[in-house]
Amino acid sequence: MNKLNLLKPDLNNLNTYLYMGSFLIFLSILDVFLNTFFSTNITFFLPNFISLVIPLVLGLIGLHFIRIEFTGIQKLDLLNKHINTNNFNAFLTLSIIFIIIKSIPPIMSWFIIDANIAGDSKDACTGTGACWTYIKIWLRRFVYGMYPNAEQWRINLSFISLLALGSVGYFATEKFKKYLTLYYVIIYPFIAFLFIFFFISGGPVFFEFSYGIIAFATSIIVGFFYS
């Protein structure tokens, strides 16, 4: 092993620098994780201010050790190229990781632990978390607007059919793949318009025309599958 140059890591001791850097980065993230979820630190015996900055310092040193150009390790080279080009980017990277870890408990608390789900009115929301009861009560209005509840199956059937029609290109035979552009640019939008305008609106010719649309769409799918 060649002499280590801690100020300027190089390829001569690549594995040593990678082990040292990875270990220090792991320690920094572990310390923030323990502090966030268990209210303790690896450096609990040190003053609070020092314990606060130690993870950042360890992480910066660790990223410095693995910041070696053209290592031949693809993932490491990509990491160094995009998020570890210098100390400032290393600082930003660690800060984002630490913020994400620190944000998990309050987000989980608001979304799940302290959230209100049971109940049939917004008065049931008495906690400090999310009021999912309100969402549950008004879900139909959020999704369907003022469309009548008894007729909402039309919207469901229309969009499921359109999704099925939109996926035919994936299953089309070689014979029909050259026509996919024509299908998606002209035929598919026309079918989508007919579904949404007639099937959902339920106009005076709703029954005869909408069932014709379904038959037409089905014939197209069968043609792509079996031709």
N, C-alpha and C positions, 0 to 999 in steps of 0.2 A: 504493500500500500504506500502510495506517495504521500508526501507531507501535505496535511490538510491546510487549506487556506480558507478560513471561516469567513473572511470578508469578501471573497470572490470564488464561490463554488465553481468547479469545473468538471469536465468529463473524466479526469484521471481517477477520481474517487466517487464516481457517480452513485454507486450503491450505498456507500456510507452516507452521502449527503441526503439521499432519498429516505433512508431509514431514520436519520436524525430529524429531517424536516417533517416527515409523516408523523412521527411520534409527537413532536411538539404541536403540530396542528391538531392531532387527536386530543392531546391534553387540554388545549385551549377550548375546543368545542365541548369536551367532557366537563370542564369546569363550569362553563356557562349552563350546560344542561343540568348539572347537579344543583347549581344555585337557583335555577328557574323552578325545578320540580321538587327539590328536597330542601331548599333554603340552607344549603351548605356549600362549602368550597374546598377544593384540594388544598388551598393555602389559607384555611380558616384560622390558623395560628398567627397570621400576619395582620397588621392593621387593615381596617376596612378599605381604605383608599387604595392600598397596594393590592389587596385581593381583587379589587375591581378592575385594575388595569393589567394585572398579570396575564389573563387570558389573551388580551389583545397583543401584548408584548410577545408571548410565546407563539401566537399565531403568525405574527409578522416575521419572527426569526425563522419559523418553520417554512413559510412561503419563500423567504430569502434563500434558504438552503436548497430548495427544489427549483429555483429560478435559474436553470441551466439551459443554454440555447442548443438546439439541434441534438437532443439526447438520443433520437431514434425511437423513442417511446411515443407513439402517436398521441395518446390521450394526454400525456404529460406535456408534450409540445403544444397541443391545442390549449390546454389550461394556461400555460405560460404566455401564449400568444394573445389570449383574449381577456383573462382576468388577473394575470399575475405578471404584467409587463414591468412594473416598477413598484416601489413601496407604497405609493399613493393608491394604485389600483388594488394592491394587496389589502390595504387598510379598508377600502370600500367593500371588497369582497367579504372580509371578516365581519365588518359592520352589518352587512345585509344578512349574513348567516346568523349572527347573534340576535339581530332584531327579529328574524323569523322564529328562532327558538323562544325568545322572550314573549312573543305574541301568541304562542300556542295556548297557554293556560287561560288568559282572558277571553280569547276567541272561543275556546271550547266551553268555558263557563257561560258565555253569553248565548252561544248557539244551542248548547245541549244541557249542561248541568243546571243552570238557573232558568232555563227556558220554560215557558208555559205551553203545554200541548193540549191538555184536557180542557173540557168546558165547551159551552155552546154560544158564548158571547164574549165581547172584549172585556167585560167586567171580571172574567176569570183570570185575567192577566194581572197578577198581584206582585210578581217577583221583579227582579232587576234584569232578567234575561230577555231573550227574544219572545215576542208574543206570537207563537205559531198558531194559537187558537184563532186569531184574527185571520191569518192566512188560510187556515182550514175552512173557516166560515165563508170567506169571500173568494175561494179558489176558482169556482166556476165563473165568477164575474171577471177575474183577472185573465182567464184563459179565453172565455167565449163572449165577454162583454154582456150585452143585454139580449143575446140570442136566447129564445125560449128554451128552458131546461128540457122539455119533452122532445125537442127537435135537434138537440146537440149531437145526436148520433150521425146526422147528415155531415156535419163538419168533420167528425172523426173518420167516417167512411171515405169522405172526399180526399183528405190528406193522406190517409193510409194508401188509398188507391194511387194517388199521385207519386208517393214515395216508391211504390212498387213499380209503377211505369218508369220512374226515373232511374231505376236500377237495372232496366233491361239491357243496357249497354254492356254491363258486366257479364251477362249470360248469353249475349248474342253470338250466333255462329259466325264463322269466318265469312260466309256468304253475305251476311247483312252488315258487317262492321263498316263497310265503306259507305253505308247509308246512315250511319249514326249521326253525322253532322246535320243532315237534312231532318232527321227525326227530332233531335234536341233543339234545333233552331226554329223549325216551323210546326211540326206535328205535335210535339210535346207541349209547347206553350198554348196551342189551340185547344188541346184536350184539357189542359189546366184551366183555361178560361171557361170552357163549357161546364166543367165540374163546379167551379166556384160560383159562376153566375147563375146557372140553372139549378144544379143539384142543391146548393146551399140556400139560394134565394127562394126556391120552391114556388116558382111562378105558375101561371095558368096552365102551362104545358109540362109541368114538373114531372109527373109520373111517366108519361110516354117518352119524353125526350131524355130524361135522366137515365132510364133503363137502357135506352139506345146507346147512351154514352158508355155505360158499363159494358155492354155487349161489344161495342167497338174497341174499347181498351183491351178487353180480354182477348179479342181476336188478334190484336197487335202482339201481345205477349206470347200467345201460342205460336204466332208466325215466327217470332224471334227464336223461340225454343226449339221448334221442330222442323223449321225449313232447312 
